[in-house]
Amino acid sequence: MAKSPKKPAEKTLEKTPKQPARKAPAEDANLIAALEYLARGWSVVPVAPRAKRPIVRWEPFQHKTPGKAQLRRWFERWPDANLAVVTGGISGLVVVDIDPRHGGDQSVNALETRHGQLPQTVESFTGGGGRHIYFAHPGREVRNRVGLAPGIDLRGDGGVIVVPPSIHPSGRRYRWKRSRAPGDVPLAPLPIWLELSRFGAGDETSKGHPLAYWRALVRTGVKNGERNSAIASLTGHLLWQSVDSDIVLELMLAWNAQRCDPPLDDDEVIKTVKSIEKTRKRQASLHDAKTP
């Protein structure tokens, strides 16, 4: 009886071990971030590694944004470059640069005491221990200002700001504050008192704003996102000029109804005015206590 032919032995296929996912190198992360910022309409330029100086002629990008291909060419040529965003109308951004080493935190506290707390908005930490607070550009020219107050600069039209994930000269990375990255929170409108302020060292409480600021504020009014800070600012100015607190309250209620778009609830206006009045009284008491 003929034997059945043997079946050929089946070959055992060895499984190829799964390769771990490749971590994106830093230069890839920078390019990815640059493309994300460009998608937001921000004008992005490369900056020297661990520095703050653009390595391209960046003035043209105050008026136009680079294309994706241009970004890719830049980062192919300088793979470890930092990132910067051109501020102003081109990117729709105004950025407040706070340097605590030169009194920036104290200046912010003093300004918020007088004008009300800054609104929640996009914010980052610099590698040098400072902060960048991002606001929506108002659609009219906002000039750059160095020394807006001690330790505070304003980057508006024609400015440039280094952004995450760049590396600071100290070796530390710029990073977005938790829950304050672009996409986590909308850009808040630029408070009008920041736009028109002309502070100098030590004169925030003694001289305050120029007359043109107050005339512009009372005539043009403010929109949603600026109402509380504007009412706080105007209240502080009137109290500083020794206007009776009851008169100030009535003026603020009337101004809110006519110039705020949309108006705040009366209770909110009263709360803001009373808070500023309380702060001014406390400051006056401290001043009297120090006066011999």
Stockholm file with secondary structure:
# STOCKHOLM 1.0

chainA/1-292         MAKSPKKPAEKTLEKTPKQPARKAPAEDANLIAALEYLARGWSVVPVAPRAKRPIVRWEPFQHKTPGKAQLRRWFERWPDANLAVVTGGISGLVVVDIDPRHGGDQSVNALETRHGQLPQTVESFTGGGGRHIYFAHPGREVRNRVGLAPGIDLRGDGGVIVVPPSIHPSGRRYRWKRSRAPGDVPLAPLPIWLELSRFGAGDETSKGHPLAYWRALVRTGVKNGERNSAIASLTGHLLWQSVDSDIVLELMLAWNAQRCDPPLDDDEVIKTVKSIEKTRKRQASLHDAKTP
#=GR chainA/1-292 SS CCCCCCCCCCCCCCCCCCCCCCCCCHHHHHHHHHHHHHHTTCEEEEECTTSSSBSSCCGGGGTSCCCHHHHHHHHHHSTTCEEEEECBTTTTEEEEEECGGGTHHHHHHHHHHHHCCCCCCCEEECTTSCEEEEEECCSSCCCCEEEEETTEEEECTTCEEEETTCBCTTSCBCEECTTCSBTTBCCEECCHHHHHCCCCTTCTTTTCSCHHHHHHHHHHCEETTTHHHHHHHHHHHHHHTTCCHHHHHHHHHHHHHHHEESCCCHHHHHHHHHHHHHHHHHHHHHHHHHCC
#=GC SS_cons         CCCCCCCCCCCCCCCCCCCCCCCCCHHHHHHHHHHHHHHTTCEEEEECTTSSSBSSCCGGGGTSCCCHHHHHHHHHHSTTCEEEEECBTTTTEEEEEECGGGTHHHHHHHHHHHHCCCCCCCEEECTTSCEEEEEECCSSCCCCEEEEETTEEEECTTCEEEETTCBCTTSCBCEECTTCSBTTBCCEECCHHHHHCCCCTTCTTTTCSCHHHHHHHHHHCEETTTHHHHHHHHHHHHHHTTCCHHHHHHHHHHHHHHHEESCCCHHHHHHHHHHHHHHHHHHHHHHHHHCC
//
